[in-house]
Amino acid sequence: MKPENLINAVNQIHADAGLKAKVMDGEPSASRHKPILMTLSKTAACLAAIAVLVLGVTLVPKILKPLGTTSHTSQSQGGAVSNNAGQPGMVNGLYHDDAIQNILLLGVDDYQKGDIGRSDSMMLVSVDTRHKKLKITSFMRDLYVTIPGYGSNKLNAAYPLAGGGAEGAALAVKTIEANFGTDIDRYVMIGNSAFDQIVDKFGGVTMTITAEEAKLINQYSGDSRRNLTAGTFLLSGKQAHYYSRIRVIGDDFGRTERQRKVFSGIADKFKTSNVTSIYNILSETLPLVTTDMSKNEVVDIAKNSLTYLNYPLSQNRIPGDNNYQSQIVSGVGTVLVTDVAKSKQSIAKFIYEDDVP
Amino acid sequence: MSQLSQRTGDNLSEKYDLYGNMLFKLCMVILCNKEDAEDVVQDTFAKYLQKHPDFRGAEHEKAWFIKVATNGSRDKRRYRFFKKTVCLDEIEAYAQTPEQSQVLEQLMALSPKYKTILYLHYIEGYKIKEIADILGMKETTVKVALYRGREQLKLELRKELAQ
């Protein structure tokens, strides 16, 4: 480039005649600082999206459910899961049906070293042998709930409030039981990196994604392949993980939906596997998760996994579409306030259908 | 009072005619955005009215305007964290030829420091020492920025400046 070209080009820039009039008014410009707020909210959204990564882990739990666990702690709540015992009804004030096993999948965002993490993804998987259905209920992490012993807070705060780990998971279970009145039998908890590994052990998961989602995954998943466009692809662990963390599209509601999609994607994967390979995968992934299921329970589920996975899959989300309000609570942040009685009913109806009063 | 403001007004008009276009070009190069550049120019003259600084001669005055406008542009950029890219439409409104718009695009894509210094050196003809004084930088810093900016634009040296 020649200097003359630069000079000539820059000299083409000229102020509008109107600018002089503005200057002659002698007033400073009406400075527009609004963008800074937008910037902040964008940044917050990005951070939230990162937190969501953990959620992706949730998918793994589904797999895990059959797997059982390395660390089935002494916490076992007793009571074997039997498929054809007792009638549906109330146990300790909670809806319960022996033929329905409720397993809470917790995706924990613990990617920072030394961070307890938050249970940012919470999905209740109900294996309903009475109606022969598989049901997933997502609980939004921003639900404003009463945490037993800790006052009111966001649902995802229960896990760290009890110090994380098995106690944290137990408090998350207790919190959902106390607020939404449904008996939860077991939990399976997956940390951040475990999710990626588990999906990879399954050989990836097939998802149909939009161009917008593809762009984000390519950019942020950390997978060296940036091959995605709009369409149906076999996603790697990292890609599926990021996919289930995306929050900038359709915010948290869109995200929980994506998480349920990944879950059913993994379920589809299972359906086409044989029992031997399911066992193998389960035994490899077991060490990566924390659960209160006993070895026998895991084996039992694995044994029946092909039956369960062929049940039709239905989905629900708490709060429901017209049953929440976004509010700001000082010290807690933006929360979703829901009519607890209605949510309770919605869950009961969804999981137990007509069998519960 | 009315006489005073009359005088100030005339004075302002005169100053605008002297520096207005130059400052707009400078801000436009830094900010790549017409609205922002106009805001900064407006603020620069508002500050001039408000402070009515004492100048030691015309060079000092011009340097003051440049300094205030570059500072203002820098502040403006802080609020434009996500919007620092060049808007081609705005460039094309000025450029007469595709070559010119390409040149402007390349210039505006540089870091603000480089393009400010390139602008002052090439378009306003300031020497390295003068730029260092105006922007409050070390001469070596200016020299390096000028060198790197030139490298990035693949700008040929002017013979008379090469020594």
Boltz contact constraints between the chains, C-beta under 6 A:
constraints:
  - contact:
      token1: [A, 1]
      token2: [B, 153]
      max_distance: 6.0
  - contact:
      token1: [A, 1]
      token2: [B, 154]
      max_distance: 6.0
  - contact:
      token1: [A, 1]
      token2: [B, 155]
      max_distance: 6.0
  - contact:
      token1: [A, 2]
      token2: [B, 156]
      max_distance: 6.0
  - contact:
      token1: [A, 3]
      token2: [B, 122]
      max_distance: 6.0
  - contact:
      token1: [A, 3]
      token2: [B, 158]
      max_distance: 6.0
  - contact:
      token1: [A, 5]
      token2: [B, 103]
      max_distance: 6.0
  - contact:
      token1: [A, 6]
      token2: [B, 103]
      max_distance: 6.0
  - contact:
      token1: [A, 6]
      token2: [B, 122]
      max_distance: 6.0
  - contact:
      token1: [A, 7]
      token2: [B, 122]
      max_distance: 6.0
  - contact:
      token1: [A, 7]
      token2: [B, 123]
      max_distance: 6.0
  - contact:
      token1: [A, 9]
      token2: [B, 100]
      max_distance: 6.0
  - contact:
      token1: [A, 9]
      token2: [B, 103]
      max_distance: 6.0
  - contact:
      token1: [A, 9]
      token2: [B, 104]
      max_distance: 6.0
  - contact:
      token1: [A, 10]
      token2: [B, 123]
      max_distance: 6.0
  - contact:
      token1: [A, 12]
      token2: [B, 94]
      max_distance: 6.0
  - contact:
      token1: [A, 12]
      token2: [B, 95]
      max_distance: 6.0
  - contact:
      token1: [A, 12]
      token2: [B, 96]
      max_distance: 6.0
  - contact:
      token1: [A, 12]
      token2: [B, 100]
      max_distance: 6.0
  - contact:
      token1: [A, 13]
      token2: [B, 25]
      max_distance: 6.0
  - contact:
      token1: [A, 13]
      token2: [B, 28]
      max_distance: 6.0
  - contact:
      token1: [A, 13]
      token2: [B, 94]
      max_distance: 6.0
  - contact:
      token1: [A, 14]
      token2: [B, 21]
      max_distance: 6.0
  - contact:
      token1: [A, 15]
      token2: [B, 20]
      max_distance: 6.0
  - contact:
      token1: [A, 15]
      token2: [B, 21]
      max_distance: 6.0
  - contact:
      token1: [A, 15]
      token2: [B, 24]
      max_distance: 6.0
  - contact:
      token1: [A, 19]
      token2: [B, 38]
      max_distance: 6.0
  - contact:
      token1: [A, 20]
      token2: [B, 16]
      max_distance: 6.0
  - contact:
      token1: [A, 22]
      token2: [B, 42]
      max_distance: 6.0
  - contact:
      token1: [A, 23]
      token2: [B, 16]
      max_distance: 6.0
  - contact:
      token1: [A, 23]
      token2: [B, 42]
      max_distance: 6.0
  - contact:
      token1: [A, 23]
      token2: [B, 45]
      max_distance: 6.0
  - contact:
      token1: [A, 26]
      token2: [B, 49]
      max_distance: 6.0
  - contact:
      token1: [A, 28]
      token2: [B, 43]
      max_distance: 6.0
  - contact:
      token1: [A, 28]
      token2: [B, 46]
      max_distance: 6.0
  - contact:
      token1: [A, 29]
      token2: [B, 39]
      max_distance: 6.0
  - contact:
      token1: [A, 29]
      token2: [B, 42]
      max_distance: 6.0
  - contact:
      token1: [A, 29]
      token2: [B, 43]
      max_distance: 6.0
  - contact:
      token1: [A, 35]
      token2: [B, 79]
      max_distance: 6.0
  - contact:
      token1: [A, 36]
      token2: [B, 79]
      max_distance: 6.0
  - contact:
      token1: [A, 39]
      token2: [B, 81]
      max_distance: 6.0
